[in-house]
Amino acid sequence: MTSKYVYKGMDLTLDIYETIRRVVQAIADKDGISFDEAYLLFSKSHTYWCLQTPATLMWSESVEFILDEFYRE
């Protein structure tokens, strides 16, 4: 199996997927929208791009920090 997200030899794929799920769920809860709607909003953001780019180290931040970045956009 090939890893999609690797940083300095460390496979981050599952960590990044789980963080995306938690952030999207938090957006859905906060905005009172469905998970799918929240995912569409988040996936169009710069924060989402940063989260999927291991070199930015966004994957190492807390869900609260990532939410703040998303709403700050």
Secondary structure, 3 states (H helix, E strand, C coil): CCCCCEECCEECHHHHHHHHHHHHHHHHHHHCCCHHHHHHHHHCCHHHHHHCCHHHCHHHCCHHHHHHHHHHC
